[in-house]
Amino acid sequence: MTPDPEPHEASSPGSFVAIRVGGRLQAVVTLTAIAEGHGRSVVEASWIEDGHGHSDSVEIDSYEQARLLADSIADQLAAGTPPDLSRD
């Protein structure tokens, strides 16, 4: 496992973590810092199910929360379960 990025790295715009899940759904999960987002990140999941591409994303308040969510989503996708990133 790679170490957590330094604070300046986690707030730089652009995708800085990509998890290639693979498996039946051929999934990828990414973490992207929001430019001028003051630490906010976007977690996005993309996968293929029944020959059709799908994706979903959600904004998260901190890198730590985003990293934990990305790991959880990757586990779900590896088990063959598409994630539900809707927020209540």
Contacts in CASP RR format, 6 or more apart in sequence:
PFRMAT RR
TARGET T0000
AUTHOR 0000-0000-0000
METHOD contacts of the structure
MODEL  1
MTPDPEPHEASSPGSFVAIRVGGRLQAVVTLTAIAEGHGRSVVEASWIED
GHGHSDSVEIDSYEQARLLADSIADQLAAGTPPDLSRD
4 10 0 8 1.000
4 63 0 8 1.000
4 67 0 8 1.000
5 16 0 8 1.000
5 63 0 8 1.000
9 16 0 8 1.000
10 16 0 8 1.000
10 33 0 8 1.000
10 39 0 8 1.000
10 41 0 8 1.000
10 63 0 8 1.000
11 33 0 8 1.000
11 37 0 8 1.000
11 38 0 8 1.000
11 39 0 8 1.000
12 33 0 8 1.000
13 32 0 8 1.000
13 33 0 8 1.000
13 34 0 8 1.000
13 35 0 8 1.000
14 32 0 8 1.000
14 33 0 8 1.000
14 35 0 8 1.000
15 30 0 8 1.000
15 31 0 8 1.000
15 32 0 8 1.000
16 31 0 8 1.000
16 32 0 8 1.000
16 33 0 8 1.000
17 30 0 8 1.000
17 31 0 8 1.000
17 67 0 8 1.000
17 70 0 8 1.000
18 28 0 8 1.000
18 29 0 8 1.000
18 30 0 8 1.000
18 31 0 8 1.000
19 28 0 8 1.000
19 29 0 8 1.000
19 30 0 8 1.000
19 70 0 8 1.000
19 71 0 8 1.000
19 74 0 8 1.000
20 27 0 8 1.000
20 28 0 8 1.000
21 27 0 8 1.000
21 28 0 8 1.000
21 29 0 8 1.000
21 47 0 8 1.000
21 74 0 8 1.000
21 77 0 8 1.000
21 78 0 8 1.000
22 28 0 8 1.000
22 77 0 8 1.000
22 78 0 8 1.000
23 77 0 8 1.000
23 78 0 8 1.000
23 80 0 8 1.000
24 80 0 8 1.000
25 47 0 8 1.000
25 48 0 8 1.000
25 49 0 8 1.000
25 77 0 8 1.000
25 80 0 8 1.000
25 82 0 8 1.000
26 47 0 8 1.000
26 48 0 8 1.000
27 45 0 8 1.000
27 46 0 8 1.000
27 47 0 8 1.000
27 48 0 8 1.000
27 74 0 8 1.000
27 77 0 8 1.000
27 78 0 8 1.000
28 45 0 8 1.000
28 46 0 8 1.000
28 47 0 8 1.000
29 43 0 8 1.000
29 44 0 8 1.000
29 45 0 8 1.000
29 46 0 8 1.000
29 70 0 8 1.000
29 73 0 8 1.000
29 74 0 8 1.000
29 77 0 8 1.000
30 43 0 8 1.000
30 44 0 8 1.000
30 70 0 8 1.000
31 41 0 8 1.000
31 42 0 8 1.000
31 43 0 8 1.000
31 63 0 8 1.000
31 66 0 8 1.000
31 67 0 8 1.000
31 70 0 8 1.000
32 41 0 8 1.000
32 42 0 8 1.000
32 44 0 8 1.000
33 39 0 8 1.000
33 40 0 8 1.000
33 41 0 8 1.000
33 63 0 8 1.000
34 40 0 8 1.000
34 41 0 8 1.000
34 42 0 8 1.000
34 59 0 8 1.000
39 61 0 8 1.000
39 62 0 8 1.000
39 63 0 8 1.000
40 59 0 8 1.000
40 60 0 8 1.000
40 61 0 8 1.000
40 62 0 8 1.000
41 59 0 8 1.000
41 60 0 8 1.000
41 62 0 8 1.000
41 63 0 8 1.000
41 66 0 8 1.000
42 57 0 8 1.000
42 58 0 8 1.000
42 59 0 8 1.000
42 60 0 8 1.000
42 66 0 8 1.000
43 57 0 8 1.000
43 58 0 8 1.000
43 60 0 8 1.000
43 66 0 8 1.000
43 69 0 8 1.000
43 70 0 8 1.000
43 73 0 8 1.000
43 85 0 8 1.000
44 55 0 8 1.000
44 56 0 8 1.000
44 57 0 8 1.000
45 55 0 8 1.000
45 56 0 8 1.000
45 57 0 8 1.000
45 73 0 8 1.000
45 77 0 8 1.000
45 83 0 8 1.000
45 85 0 8 1.000
46 53 0 8 1.000
46 54 0 8 1.000
46 55 0 8 1.000
47 53 0 8 1.000
47 54 0 8 1.000
47 55 0 8 1.000
47 77 0 8 1.000
47 82 0 8 1.000
48 54 0 8 1.000
49 82 0 8 1.000
54 82 0 8 1.000
56 83 0 8 1.000
56 84 0 8 1.000
56 85 0 8 1.000
57 85 0 8 1.000
58 69 0 8 1.000
58 85 0 8 1.000
58 86 0 8 1.000
58 87 0 8 1.000
60 66 0 8 1.000
60 69 0 8 1.000
73 83 0 8 1.000
73 85 0 8 1.000
76 82 0 8 1.000
76 83 0 8 1.000
77 83 0 8 1.000
END
